[in-house]
């Protein structure tokens, strides 16, 4: 009897010539979200992870480095020592001193803090304006969308830096007004990206369901559409930050950005360019920090873009 049962079991297992199905446990299969998949892909990108580590180290150094150097050696970014004058790099001053005898390491760290702050705040302002503008334009559609995007086209046709210089000249030369001017002009790309995303999202079932329930248009835009565009917005933001830092450096190089005695990487590079034939270190170290920072930000931005691309399977 037992042999018959076993034989019938074997017959059932090999029915239709197929191997037996594996046993299914009662535990549910764990799913992963878009953000978990993106984080997994980002961690596999060695260059992006290394760039993130470099940015983190530079950010921490710029944040706490000046305070530690002042507590340990009494160096600050503005106190002049004309008797000492410009000195090459040494154990006492690893980056040397500038023309006025100020420690260059402290000034580079403070300048990096200023440049990072301007870049992050300007990119955040640009992302906010562009996201809201593009989402409202696309959701409204029709003549409203046409009129709003023609404004974007007109601004695109004008030289970007020319607009920033005009705004800086009109608003004044201060750190707050500088990042406002950069952010007020740098939102155009984000607006176009978000508009394209919302064009495909506003006909999805969840939006149609919300509309059929009588949900107001502003709630649909801010509660349903904009949260679903955060992936492209984050990618655009990470690629906008180095651009904003570079624009700030250019404006400071022209004397329209951060004003003395407050240092920034752009103003330090400008000072070093005027003295590089004699005091080479005043250009090499600020320029080197700027180069490393921009490379790291761009590599991280590329990594985030690849990680948030659902077509990537690596």
C-alpha positions in Angstrom: 0.0 0.0 0.0 2.7 2.3 0.9 4.5 1.5 -2.4 1.3 2.4 -4.3 1.1 5.7 -2.5 4.7 6.5 -3.2 4.3 5.5 -6.8 1.3 7.7 -7.2 3.3 10.6 -5.7 6.1 10.1 -8.1 3.6 9.9 -11.0 2.1 13.2 -9.8 5.5 14.8 -9.5 6.5 13.9 -13.0 3.2 14.5 -14.6 3.4 15.8 -18.1 7.1 15.3 -18.0 7.7 18.4 -15.9 9.9 18.4 -12.8 8.1 19.0 -9.5 7.5 22.6 -8.5 9.5 23.8 -5.5 7.8 24.1 -2.2 6.3 27.5 -1.6 6.7 28.9 1.9 4.1 31.0 3.6 6.3 34.0 3.9 5.5 36.8 1.5 8.1 37.8 -1.1 9.9 41.0 -0.1 9.5 43.8 -2.6 11.8 46.7 -3.3 10.9 50.3 -4.0 12.4 52.6 -6.7 14.5 54.3 -4.1 15.8 51.1 -2.7 16.8 49.9 -6.2 18.4 53.3 -6.9 20.4 53.1 -3.6 21.6 49.6 -4.5 22.7 50.6 -8.0 24.4 53.8 -6.6 26.4 51.7 -4.1 27.7 49.6 -6.9 29.0 52.7 -8.7 32.5 53.0 -7.2 33.3 56.4 -8.7 30.0 57.9 -7.5 30.5 56.5 -3.9 34.1 57.7 -3.8 33.0 61.2 -5.1 30.4 61.3 -2.4 33.0 60.5 0.2 35.3 63.3 -1.2 32.4 65.8 -1.0 31.5 64.7 2.5 35.2 65.1 3.7 35.5 68.5 1.9 32.2 69.7 3.4 33.2 68.6 6.9 36.7 70.2 6.5 35.1 73.5 5.3 32.6 73.4 8.2 34.8 72.7 11.2 38.3 73.2 9.8 38.5 77.0 10.3 37.2 76.7 13.9 39.8 74.0 14.7 42.6 76.0 13.1 41.7 79.1 15.1 41.6 77.1 18.3 44.9 75.4 17.7 47.0 78.1 16.0 45.0 81.3 16.1 44.6 81.5 12.3 41.5 83.2 10.8 40.5 84.2 7.3 40.7 88.0 7.7 43.4 89.0 10.2 46.3 90.4 8.2 50.0 90.0 9.1 51.9 92.4 6.8 55.2 91.8 8.6 55.0 88.1 7.6 53.8 88.7 4.0 53.5 85.9 1.5 55.2 82.7 2.5 55.5 79.4 0.6 53.9 76.2 2.0 55.5 75.0 5.3 54.7 72.9 8.3 53.3 76.0 10.0 51.3 77.0 7.0 50.5 74.0 4.8 49.0 76.1 2.0 51.4 79.0 2.6 50.2 82.6 3.2 48.8 85.2 0.9 50.0 88.6 0.0 48.7 90.1 3.3 50.2 87.3 5.5 46.9 85.5 6.0 47.0 81.7 6.3 45.8 80.4 3.0 44.5 77.0 4.3 42.0 78.8 6.5 41.0 81.1 3.6 40.5 78.2 1.3 38.3 76.3 3.8 36.2 79.4 4.5 36.0 80.1 0.7 35.0 76.5 0.1 32.2 76.8 2.7 31.0 80.0 1.0 31.1 78.4 -2.5 29.3 75.3 -1.3 26.6 77.3 0.5 26.0 79.5 -2.6 26.0 76.4 -4.9 23.6 74.4 -2.7 21.2 77.2 -1.9 21.1 78.5 -5.5 20.5 75.0 -6.9 17.8 74.4 -4.3 16.0 77.7 -5.2 16.3 76.9 -8.9 14.9 73.4 -8.3 12.0 74.7 -6.3 11.0 77.4 -8.9 11.5 75.1 -11.9 9.5 72.3 -10.3 6.5 74.4 -9.4 6.6 76.3 -12.7 6.9 73.3 -14.9 4.3 71.3 -13.0 1.7 74.1 -13.1 2.4 74.8 -16.8 2.0 71.2 -17.8 -1.1 70.5 -15.7 -2.9 73.7 -16.8 -2.2 72.9 -20.5 -3.6 74.9 -23.4 -2.9 78.6 -23.7 -1.6 78.8 -20.2 1.1 76.2 -20.9 1.9 77.8 -24.2 2.3 81.3 -22.6 4.4 80.0 -19.7 6.8 78.0 -21.9 7.2 80.9 -24.3 8.6 82.8 -21.3 11.0 80.0 -20.7 12.0 80.1 -24.4 12.7 83.8 -24.3 14.8 83.5 -21.2 16.7 80.6 -22.8 17.5 82.8 -25.8 19.2 85.4 -23.5 22.7 84.8 -22.3 22.5 83.2 -18.9 25.5 85.0 -17.3 24.3 88.3 -18.8 21.1 88.0 -16.9 22.9 87.0 -13.7 25.2 90.0 -14.0 22.3 92.3 -14.5 20.5 91.0 -11.4 23.7 91.2 -9.3 24.2 94.7 -10.4 20.6 95.7 -9.7 20.1 93.8 -6.4 23.6 94.5 -5.0 26.8 92.7 -4.1 26.0 90.5 -1.1 26.1 86.8 -0.4 22.3 86.5 0.0 21.5 88.5 -3.2 24.1 86.5 -5.1 22.4 83.1 -4.5 19.0 84.7 -5.2 20.2 86.0 -8.5 21.8 82.6 -9.5 18.7 80.7 -8.4 16.3 83.1 -10.1 17.9 82.4 -13.5 19.0 78.8 -13.2 15.5 77.2 -13.0 14.8 76.9 -16.7 16.2 73.4 -17.3 14.3 72.0 -14.3 11.1 73.6 -15.5 11.4 71.8 -18.9 12.3 68.5 -17.3 9.3 68.6 -14.9 6.9 69.7 -17.6 7.8 66.7 -19.7 7.3 64.4 -16.7 4.0 65.9 -15.8 2.8 65.6 -19.4 3.0 61.8 -19.1 1.8 61.6 -15.5 -1.3 63.7 -15.6 -3.2 61.1 -17.7 -2.3 58.3 -15.3 -5.1 56.5 -13.5 -4.3 57.9 -10.0 -4.5 61.5 -11.3 -7.8 60.8 -13.2 -9.2 59.2 -10.0 -8.2 62.2 -7.9 -9.8 64.5 -10.5 -13.0 62.5 -10.6 -13.3 62.7 -6.8 -13.3 66.5 -7.1 -9.8 67.1 -5.8 -8.7 70.7 -6.4 -6.1 71.3 -9.1 -3.5 72.7 -6.7 -3.7 69.6 -4.5 -3.3 67.3 -7.5 -0.2 69.2 -8.6 1.5 69.4 -5.2 0.3 66.1 -3.6 0.3 63.8 -6.6 2.3 65.1 -9.6 5.3 66.8 -8.0 6.2 63.9 -5.7 6.3 61.6 -8.7 8.8 63.9 -10.5 11.3 63.9 -7.6 13.6 61.4 -9.4 14.4 63.7 -12.4 14.4 66.7 -10.1 17.1 65.2 -7.8 19.2 64.3 -10.8 18.9 67.9 -12.2 19.7 69.3 -8.8 22.9 67.2 -8.4 24.1 68.4 -11.8 23.1 72.0 -11.1 25.1 72.4 -7.9 28.6 72.3 -9.6 27.3 74.7 -12.3 26.2 77.2 -9.6 29.5 76.9 -7.9 31.3 77.6 -11.2 29.0 80.6 -11.9 29.7 82.0 -8.4 33.5 81.5 -9.0 33.2 83.3 -12.3 31.3 86.2 -10.8 33.8 86.5 -7.9 36.6 86.4 -10.5 35.0 89.4 -12.2 34.5 91.2 -8.8 30.7 90.8 -8.9 30.4 87.9 -6.5 31.5 87.6 -2.9 33.2 90.8 -1.8 36.4 91.2 0.2 37.4 90.5 2.9 35.0 87.5 2.7 36.8 84.8 0.7 35.3 82.4 -1.8 37.1 80.0 -4.1 36.4 82.3 -7.0 37.9 85.4 -5.4 40.9 83.4 -4.1 41.5 82.1 -7.6 41.3 85.7 -8.9 43.8 86.9 -6.3 46.1 83.9 -7.2 45.9 84.6 -10.9 47.2 88.1 -10.4 50.2 86.8 -8.4 50.8 83.3 -9.9 54.2 84.2 -11.5 55.7 85.0 -8.1 53.5 83.4 -5.5 52.4 80.2 -7.3 50.7 78.6 -4.2 48.1 81.4 -4.0 46.6 79.9 -7.3 47.5 76.2 -7.1 45.7 75.4 -3.8 42.4 77.2 -4.3 42.3 76.1 -7.9 43.1 72.5 -6.9 40.3 72.4 -4.3 37.9 73.9 -6.8 38.8 71.3 -9.4 38.5 68.3 -7.0 35.1 69.7 -5.7 33.7 70.1 -9.2 34.9 66.7 -10.4 33.4 65.0 -7.4 30.1 66.8 -7.7 29.8 65.9 -11.4 30.7 62.2 -10.9 28.2 62.0 -8.1 25.5 63.6 -10.2 26.2 61.2 -13.0 26.0 58.3 -10.6 22.7 59.5 -9.2 21.3 59.9 -12.7 22.3 56.3 -13.6 20.9 55.0 -10.3 17.5 56.6 -10.7 17.2 55.3 -14.3 14.8 52.3 -14.1 16.4 50.9 -17.3 19.7 50.4 -15.6 20.1 46.8 -14.3 23.6 46.9 -13.0 
